[in-house]
């Protein structure tokens, strides 16, 4: 999908503006952030060799990128579904239109 399309621009505006404020207040998100920090502290305390730390960092970065991409695509799919629903008249199977 073209990253200059309106859908991407809208997503960027919402994610980088509104979502950040929501995440600041979301207790579950804050708890995950706290636990992640604890795990990082434990990992650093292990004093692993540089090669192992770098490999763990690369893995973590790729996993984060994967989840972020999944979330972005899911958001775009949901948004495009909403646009499609709003643009088309609704047709319900088995429901007759009322006529005067």
N, CA, C and O atoms as a GROMACS GRO file, in nm:
protein
  400
    1UNK      N    1   0.084  -0.117   0.000
    1UNK     CA    2   0.000   0.000   0.000
    1UNK      C    3   0.089   0.124   0.000
    1UNK      O    4   0.190   0.128   0.071
    2UNK      N    5   0.053   0.224  -0.078
    2UNK     CA    6   0.129   0.347  -0.090
    2UNK      C    7   0.127   0.424   0.042
    2UNK      O    8   0.020   0.456   0.094
    3UNK      N    9   0.245   0.452   0.096
    3UNK     CA   10   0.254   0.517   0.227
    3UNK      C   11   0.217   0.664   0.223
    3UNK      O   12   0.209   0.728   0.327
    4UNK      N   13   0.193   0.720   0.103
    4UNK     CA   14   0.148   0.858   0.092
    4UNK      C   15  -0.004   0.866   0.074
    4UNK      O   16  -0.058   0.975   0.056
    5UNK      N   17  -0.071   0.751   0.078
    5UNK     CA   18  -0.217   0.753   0.058
    5UNK      C   19  -0.285   0.811   0.182
    5UNK      O   20  -0.227   0.816   0.291
    6UNK      N   21  -0.406   0.853   0.164
    6UNK     CA   22  -0.482   0.917   0.271
    6UNK      C   23  -0.495   0.825   0.392
    6UNK      O   24  -0.489   0.872   0.506
    7UNK      N   25  -0.513   0.696   0.369
    7UNK     CA   26  -0.528   0.602   0.480
    7UNK      C   27  -0.404   0.603   0.570
    7UNK      O   28  -0.417   0.604   0.692
    8UNK      N   29  -0.286   0.602   0.511
    8UNK     CA   30  -0.162   0.607   0.590
    8UNK      C   31  -0.148   0.740   0.662
    8UNK      O   32  -0.108   0.745   0.778
    9UNK      N   33  -0.182   0.849   0.594
    9UNK     CA   34  -0.171   0.981   0.657
    9UNK      C   35  -0.265   0.992   0.777
    9UNK      O   36  -0.227   1.046   0.881
   10UNK      N   37  -0.387   0.942   0.763
   10UNK     CA   38  -0.481   0.943   0.874
   10UNK      C   39  -0.434   0.855   0.988
   10UNK      O   40  -0.444   0.892   1.105
   11UNK      N   41  -0.381   0.737   0.954
   11UNK     CA   42  -0.331   0.646   1.057
   11UNK      C   43  -0.217   0.713   1.133
   11UNK      O   44  -0.214   0.708   1.256
   12UNK      N   45  -0.126   0.776   1.062
   12UNK     CA   46  -0.013   0.841   1.126
   12UNK      C   47  -0.060   0.951   1.222
   12UNK      O   48  -0.009   0.963   1.333
   13UNK      N   49  -0.157   1.028   1.178
   13UNK     CA   50  -0.209   1.136   1.263
   13UNK      C   51  -0.274   1.079   1.389
   13UNK      O   52  -0.252   1.130   1.499
   14UNK      N   53  -0.353   0.976   1.375
   14UNK     CA   54  -0.421   0.918   1.490
   14UNK      C   55  -0.324   0.847   1.584
   14UNK      O   56  -0.329   0.865   1.706
   15UNK      N   57  -0.235   0.766   1.527
   15UNK     CA   58  -0.143   0.687   1.609
   15UNK      C   59  -0.044   0.777   1.682
   15UNK      O   60  -0.019   0.757   1.800
   16UNK      N   61   0.012   0.875   1.612
   16UNK     CA   62   0.114   0.959   1.673
   16UNK      C   63   0.057   1.072   1.757
   16UNK      O   64   0.132   1.144   1.823
   17UNK      N   65  -0.071   1.090   1.756
   17UNK     CA   66  -0.132   1.194   1.836
   17UNK      C   67  -0.222   1.136   1.944
   17UNK      O   68  -0.186   1.134   2.062
   18UNK      N   69  -0.335   1.090   1.902
   18UNK     CA   70  -0.437   1.043   1.995
   18UNK      C   71  -0.393   0.918   2.071
   18UNK      O   72  -0.412   0.910   2.192
   19UNK      N   73  -0.334   0.822   2.001
   19UNK     CA   74  -0.298   0.696   2.064
   19UNK      C   75  -0.196   0.716   2.177
   19UNK      O   76  -0.206   0.651   2.282
   20UNK      N   77  -0.101   0.804   2.156
   20UNK     CA   78  -0.001   0.829   2.261
   20UNK      C   79  -0.068   0.874   2.391
   20UNK      O   80  -0.030   0.829   2.499
   21UNK      N   81  -0.166   0.961   2.379
   21UNK     CA   82  -0.237   1.009   2.500
   21UNK      C   83  -0.318   0.897   2.565
   21UNK      O   84  -0.327   0.890   2.688
   22UNK      N   85  -0.375   0.810   2.483
   22UNK     CA   86  -0.452   0.697   2.536
   22UNK      C   87  -0.360   0.601   2.611
   22UNK      O   88  -0.393   0.554   2.719
   23UNK      N   89  -0.243   0.573   2.552
   23UNK     CA   90  -0.149   0.478   2.613
   23UNK      C   91  -0.098   0.529   2.748
   23UNK      O   92  -0.073   0.450   2.839
   24UNK      N   93  -0.082   0.659   2.761
   24UNK     CA   94  -0.037   0.716   2.888
   24UNK      C   95  -0.134   0.684   3.001
   24UNK      O   96  -0.093   0.671   3.117
   25UNK      N   97  -0.261   0.670   2.969
   25UNK     CA   98  -0.365   0.648   3.070
   25UNK      C   99  -0.408   0.503   3.082
   25UNK      O  100  -0.477   0.467   3.177
   26UNK      N  101  -0.367   0.418   2.988
   26UNK     CA  102  -0.412   0.280   2.987
   26UNK      C  103  -0.334   0.196   3.089
   26UNK      O  104  -0.212   0.180   3.076
   27UNK      N  105  -0.404   0.144   3.188
   27UNK     CA  106  -0.338   0.070   3.296
   27UNK      C  107  -0.271  -0.058   3.247
   27UNK      O  108  -0.161  -0.092   3.292
   28UNK      N  109  -0.336  -0.130   3.156
   28UNK     CA  110  -0.278  -0.254   3.105
   28UNK      C  111  -0.148  -0.226   3.029
   28UNK      O  112  -0.049  -0.298   3.046
   29UNK      N  113  -0.149  -0.124   2.947
   29UNK     CA  114  -0.029  -0.086   2.873
   29UNK      C  115   0.083  -0.046   2.969
   29UNK      O  116   0.199  -0.085   2.951
   30UNK      N  117   0.049   0.031   3.071
   30UNK     CA  118   0.148   0.074   3.169
   30UNK      C  119   0.205  -0.045   3.246
   30UNK      O  120   0.324  -0.046   3.278
   31UNK      N  121   0.121  -0.144   3.276
   31UNK     CA  122   0.168  -0.264   3.347
   31UNK      C  123   0.265  -0.344   3.259
   31UNK      O  124   0.366  -0.394   3.308
   32UNK      N  125   0.233  -0.356   3.131
   32UNK     CA  126   0.322  -0.426   3.038
   32UNK      C  127   0.456  -0.353   3.030
   32UNK      O  128   0.562  -0.416   3.027
   33UNK      N  129   0.452  -0.222   3.025
   33UNK     CA  130   0.574  -0.141   3.022
   33UNK      C  131   0.657  -0.164   3.148
   33UNK      O  132   0.779  -0.178   3.141
   34UNK      N  133   0.592  -0.167   3.262
   34UNK     CA  134   0.661  -0.189   3.390
   34UNK      C  135   0.729  -0.326   3.392
   34UNK      O  136   0.846  -0.338   3.428
   35UNK      N  137   0.653  -0.430   3.352
   35UNK     CA  138   0.709  -0.566   3.351
   35UNK      C  139   0.825  -0.577   3.254
   35UNK      O  140   0.925  -0.643   3.283
   36UNK      N  141   0.813  -0.513   3.141
   36UNK     CA  142   0.920  -0.514   3.042
   36UNK      C  143   1.047  -0.453   3.100
   36UNK      O  144   1.157  -0.504   3.079
   37UNK      N  145   1.032  -0.346   3.173
   37UNK     CA  146   1.146  -0.283   3.240
   37UNK      C  147   1.211  -0.375   3.342
   37UNK      O  148   1.333  -0.379   3.353
   38UNK      N  149   1.129  -0.448   3.415
   38UNK     CA  150   1.183  -0.544   3.512
   38UNK      C  151   1.263  -0.654   3.443
   38UNK      O  152   1.371  -0.692   3.489
   39UNK      N  153   1.211  -0.705   3.332
   39UNK     CA  154   1.282  -0.810   3.259
   39UNK      C  155   1.414  -0.756   3.202
   39UNK      O  156   1.514  -0.826   3.202
   40UNK      N  157   1.412  -0.634   3.156
   40UNK     CA  158   1.534  -0.574   3.104
   40UNK      C  159   1.639  -0.561   3.216
   40UNK      O  160   1.757  -0.590   3.195
   41UNK      N  161   1.595  -0.519   3.333
   41UNK     CA  162   1.688  -0.509   3.447
   41UNK      C  163   1.748  -0.645   3.480
   41UNK      O  164   1.868  -0.656   3.505
   42UNK      N  165   1.664  -0.748   3.481
   42UNK     CA  166   1.713  -0.884   3.510
   42UNK      C  167   1.812  -0.932   3.405
   42UNK      O  168   1.913  -0.994   3.436
   43UNK      N  169   1.780  -0.903   3.280
   43UNK     CA  170   1.868  -0.943   3.171
   43UNK      C  171   2.003  -0.873   3.181
   43UNK      O  172   2.108  -0.936   3.164
   44UNK      N  173   2.001  -0.743   3.209
   44UNK     CA  174   2.127  -0.669   3.222
   44UNK      C  175   2.208  -0.719   3.341
   44UNK      O  176   2.331  -0.719   3.336
   45UNK      N  177   2.141  -0.760   3.448
   45UNK     CA  178   2.211  -0.810   3.566
   45UNK      C  179   2.283  -0.942   3.539
   45UNK      O  180   2.374  -0.978   3.613
   46UNK      N  181   2.244  -1.012   3.435
   46UNK     CA  182   2.308  -1.139   3.401
   46UNK      C  183   2.448  -1.119   3.343
   46UNK      O  184   2.528  -1.212   3.338
   47UNK      N  185   2.476  -0.998   3.300
   47UNK     CA  186   2.607  -0.965   3.243
   47UNK      C  187   2.650  -1.065   3.135
   47UNK      O  188   2.758  -1.122   3.140
   48UNK      N  189   2.562  -1.082   3.040
   48UNK     CA  190   2.589  -1.174   2.928
   48UNK      C  191   2.699  -1.117   2.839
   48UNK      O  192   2.724  -0.996   2.838
   49UNK      N  193   2.765  -1.205   2.764
   49UNK     CA  194   2.866  -1.157   2.669
   49UNK      C  195   2.802  -1.063   2.566
   49UNK      O  196   2.683  -1.072   2.536
   50UNK      N  197   2.883  -0.973   2.513
   50UNK     CA  198   2.836  -0.873   2.417
   50UNK      C  199   2.762  -0.937   2.299
   50UNK      O  200   2.657  -0.888   2.258
   51UNK      N  201   2.816  -1.046   2.245
   51UNK     CA  202   2.754  -1.113   2.131
   51UNK      C  203   2.612  -1.161   2.165
   51UNK      O  204   2.522  -1.148   2.083
   52UNK      N  205   2.594  -1.216   2.283
   52UNK     CA  206   2.462  -1.264   2.326
   52UNK      C  207   2.366  -1.146   2.343
   52UNK      O  208   2.250  -1.154   2.302
   53UNK      N  209   2.414  -1.038   2.403
   53UNK     CA  210   2.328  -0.919   2.423
   53UNK      C  211   2.285  -0.860   2.289
   53UNK      O  212   2.170  -0.821   2.272
   54UNK      N  213   2.378  -0.855   2.195
   54UNK     CA  214   2.345  -0.801   2.063
   54UNK      C  215   2.244  -0.889   1.989
   54UNK      O  216   2.154  -0.838   1.923
   55UNK      N  217   2.259  -1.019   2.002
   55UNK     CA  218   2.165  -1.111   1.938
   55UNK      C  219   2.025  -1.097   2.000
   55UNK      O  220   1.925  -1.095   1.929
   56UNK      N  221   2.020  -1.088   2.132
   56UNK     CA  222   1.891  -1.068   2.200
   56UNK      C  223   1.829  -0.936   2.156
   56UNK      O  224   1.708  -0.929   2.135
   57UNK      N  225   1.911  -0.832   2.143
   57UNK     CA  226   1.861  -0.702   2.099
   57UNK      C  227   1.805  -0.708   1.957
   57UNK      O  228   1.698  -0.654   1.930
   58UNK      N  229   1.877  -0.776   1.868
   58UNK     CA  230   1.828  -0.791   1.730
   58UNK      C  231   1.696  -0.866   1.726
   58UNK      O  232   1.603  -0.828   1.655
   59UNK      N  233   1.688  -0.974   1.802
   59UNK     CA  234   1.565  -1.052   1.807
   59UNK      C  235   1.450  -0.968   1.860
   59UNK      O  236   1.341  -0.968   1.804
   60UNK      N  237   1.475  -0.896   1.968
   60UNK     CA  238   1.372  -0.812   2.028
   60UNK      C  239   1.325  -0.704   1.930
   60UNK      O  240   1.205  -0.677   1.920
   61UNK      N  241   1.419  -0.642   1.860
   61UNK     CA  242   1.383  -0.538   1.763
   61UNK      C  243   1.297  -0.595   1.650
   61UNK      O  244   1.199  -0.533   1.610
   62UNK      N  245   1.335  -0.711   1.599
   62UNK     CA  246   1.257  -0.772   1.491
   62UNK      C  247   1.118  -0.814   1.538
   62UNK      O  248   1.021  -0.800   1.463
   63UNK      N  249   1.109  -0.866   1.659
   63UNK     CA  250   0.978  -0.903   1.713
   63UNK      C  251   0.891  -0.780   1.731
   63UNK      O  252   0.772  -0.782   1.701
   64UNK      N  253   0.950  -0.672   1.781
   64UNK     CA  254   0.875  -0.546   1.796
   64UNK      C  255   0.828  -0.495   1.661
   64UNK      O  256   0.714  -0.451   1.648
   65UNK      N  257   0.916  -0.499   1.560
   65UNK     CA  258   0.879  -0.453   1.427
   65UNK      C  259   0.766  -0.539   1.369
   65UNK      O  260   0.674  -0.487   1.305
   66UNK      N  261   0.772  -0.668   1.394
   66UNK     CA  262   0.669  -0.759   1.345
   66UNK      C  263   0.533  -0.727   1.407
   66UNK      O  264   0.432  -0.718   1.336
   67UNK      N  265   0.531  -0.710   1.537
   67UNK     CA  266   0.406  -0.680   1.607
   67UNK      C  267   0.353  -0.542   1.567
   67UNK      O  268   0.233  -0.523   1.549
   68UNK      N  269   0.444  -0.445   1.552
   68UNK     CA  270   0.403  -0.311   1.510
   68UNK      C  271   0.343  -0.314   1.370
   68UNK      O  272   0.242  -0.249   1.344
   69UNK      N  273   0.404  -0.389   1.280
   69UNK     CA  274   0.352  -0.399   1.143
   69UNK      C  275   0.217  -0.467   1.142
   69UNK      O  276   0.126  -0.424   1.070
   70UNK      N  277   0.203  -0.573   1.219
   70UNK     CA  278   0.075  -0.643   1.230
   70UNK      C  279  -0.033  -0.545   1.279
   70UNK      O  280  -0.143  -0.539   1.223
   71UNK      N  281  -0.002  -0.471   1.382
   71UNK     CA  282  -0.098  -0.375   1.437
   71UNK      C  283  -0.136  -0.267   1.337
   71UNK      O  284  -0.252  -0.231   1.326
   72UNK      N  285  -0.037  -0.216   1.264
   72UNK     CA  286  -0.064  -0.113   1.164
   72UNK      C  287  -0.153  -0.167   1.052
   72UNK      O  288  -0.247  -0.100   1.009
   73UNK      N  289  -0.123  -0.288   1.007
   73UNK     CA  290  -0.206  -0.346   0.901
   73UNK      C  291  -0.346  -0.378   0.949
   73UNK      O  292  -0.443  -0.361   0.875
   74UNK      N  293  -0.359  -0.423   1.072
   74UNK     CA  294  -0.492  -0.450   1.128
   74UNK      C  295  -0.572  -0.320   1.139
   74UNK      O  296  -0.691  -0.318   1.110
   75UNK      N  297  -0.506  -0.214   1.181
   75UNK     CA  298  -0.571  -0.083   1.190
   75UNK      C  299  -0.618  -0.038   1.052
   75UNK      O  300  -0.732   0.004   1.036
   76UNK      N  301  -0.529  -0.048   0.953
   76UNK     CA  302  -0.566  -0.009   0.817
   76UNK      C  303  -0.682  -0.092   0.764
   76UNK      O  304  -0.771  -0.038   0.698
   77UNK      N  305  -0.680  -0.221   0.791
   77UNK     CA  306  -0.789  -0.308   0.746
   77UNK      C  307  -0.921  -0.266   0.811
   77UNK      O  308  -1.023  -0.254   0.743
   78UNK      N  309  -0.918  -0.244   0.940
   78UNK     CA  310  -1.039  -0.201   1.010
   78UNK      C  311  -1.090  -0.067   0.959
   78UNK      O  312  -1.210  -0.048   0.940
   79UNK      N  313  -0.998   0.025   0.938
   79UNK     CA  314  -1.037   0.157   0.888
   79UNK      C  315  -1.095   0.147   0.748
   79UNK      O  316  -1.198   0.209   0.718
   80UNK      N  317  -1.029   0.070   0.661
   80UNK     CA  318  -1.080   0.056   0.524
   80UNK      C  319  -1.215  -0.016   0.524
   80UNK      O  320  -1.300   0.015   0.441
   81UNK      N  321  -1.235  -0.111   0.616
   81UNK     CA  322  -1.366  -0.177   0.628
   81UNK      C  323  -1.473  -0.075   0.665
   81UNK      O  324  -1.584  -0.078   0.611
   82UNK      N  325  -1.441   0.015   0.757
   82UNK     CA  326  -1.537   0.119   0.797
   82UNK      C  327  -1.571   0.210   0.680
   82UNK      O  328  -1.687   0.244   0.658
   83UNK      N  329  -1.468   0.250   0.605
   83UNK     CA  330  -1.490   0.336   0.488
   83UNK      C  331  -1.580   0.265   0.388
   83UNK      O  332  -1.673   0.325   0.333
   84UNK      N  333  -1.552   0.138   0.365
   84UNK     CA  334  -1.632   0.061   0.270
   84UNK      C  335  -1.778   0.049   0.318
   84UNK      O  336  -1.871   0.063   0.238
   85UNK      N  337  -1.796   0.023   0.447
   85UNK     CA  338  -1.932   0.013   0.500
   85UNK      C  339  -2.009   0.145   0.487
   85UNK      O  340  -2.129   0.145   0.459
   86UNK      N  341  -1.939   0.254   0.507
   86UNK     CA  342  -2.005   0.384   0.499
   86UNK      C  343  -2.033   0.426   0.355
   86UNK      O  344  -2.126   0.502   0.329
   87UNK      N  345  -1.953   0.376   0.262
   87UNK     CA  346  -1.967   0.414   0.122
   87UNK      C  347  -2.074   0.334   0.048
   87UNK      O  348  -2.125   0.380  -0.055
   88UNK      N  349  -2.107   0.217   0.098
   88UNK     CA  350  -2.203   0.130   0.029
   88UNK      C  351  -2.333   0.126   0.107
   88UNK      O  352  -2.333   0.130   0.230
   89UNK      N  353  -2.444   0.117   0.034
   89UNK     CA  354  -2.571   0.096   0.106
   89UNK      C  355  -2.572  -0.043   0.168
   89UNK      O  356  -2.520  -0.139   0.111
   90UNK      N  357  -2.631  -0.052   0.284
   90UNK     CA  358  -2.637  -0.181   0.352
   90UNK      C  359  -2.746  -0.267   0.291
   90UNK      O  360  -2.857  -0.220   0.264
   91UNK      N  361  -2.714  -0.393   0.269
   91UNK     CA  362  -2.811  -0.489   0.218
   91UNK      C  363  -2.816  -0.605   0.316
   91UNK      O  364  -2.716  -0.671   0.342
   92UNK      N  365  -2.932  -0.628   0.370
   92UNK     CA  366  -2.950  -0.737   0.464
   92UNK      C  367  -3.032  -0.846   0.396
   92UNK      O  368  -3.143  -0.820   0.348
   93UNK      N  369  -2.979  -0.965   0.393
   93UNK     CA  370  -3.048  -1.077   0.330
   93UNK      C  371  -3.175  -1.108   0.406
   93UNK      O  372  -3.175  -1.114   0.529
   94UNK      N  373  -3.282  -1.128   0.333
   94UNK     CA  374  -3.409  -1.170   0.394
   94UNK      C  375  -3.493  -1.056   0.450
   94UNK      O  376  -3.601  -1.080   0.502
   95UNK      N  377  -3.446  -0.934   0.439
   95UNK     CA  378  -3.523  -0.820   0.491
   95UNK      C  379  -3.581  -0.747   0.371
   95UNK      O  380  -3.509  -0.704   0.281
   96UNK      N  381  -3.710  -0.734   0.373
   96UNK     CA  382  -3.780  -0.664   0.265
   96UNK      C  383  -3.786  -0.514   0.296
   96UNK      O  384  -3.802  -0.475   0.411
   97UNK      N  385  -3.772  -0.433   0.192
   97UNK     CA  386  -3.787  -0.289   0.209
   97UNK      C  387  -3.936  -0.260   0.229
   97UNK      O  388  -4.022  -0.320   0.164
   98UNK      N  389  -3.962  -0.166   0.320
   98UNK     CA  390  -4.101  -0.123   0.339
   98UNK      C  391  -4.139  -0.031   0.226
   98UNK      O  392  -4.065   0.060   0.191
   99UNK      N  393  -4.256  -0.054   0.170
   99UNK     CA  394  -4.305   0.035   0.066
   99UNK      C  395  -4.434   0.097   0.113
   99UNK      O  396  -4.512   0.035   0.186
  100UNK      N  397  -4.456   0.218   0.072
  100UNK     CA  398  -4.576   0.288   0.114
  100UNK      C  399  -4.693   0.255   0.027
  100UNK      O  400  -4.803   0.307   0.048
   0.00000   0.00000   0.00000
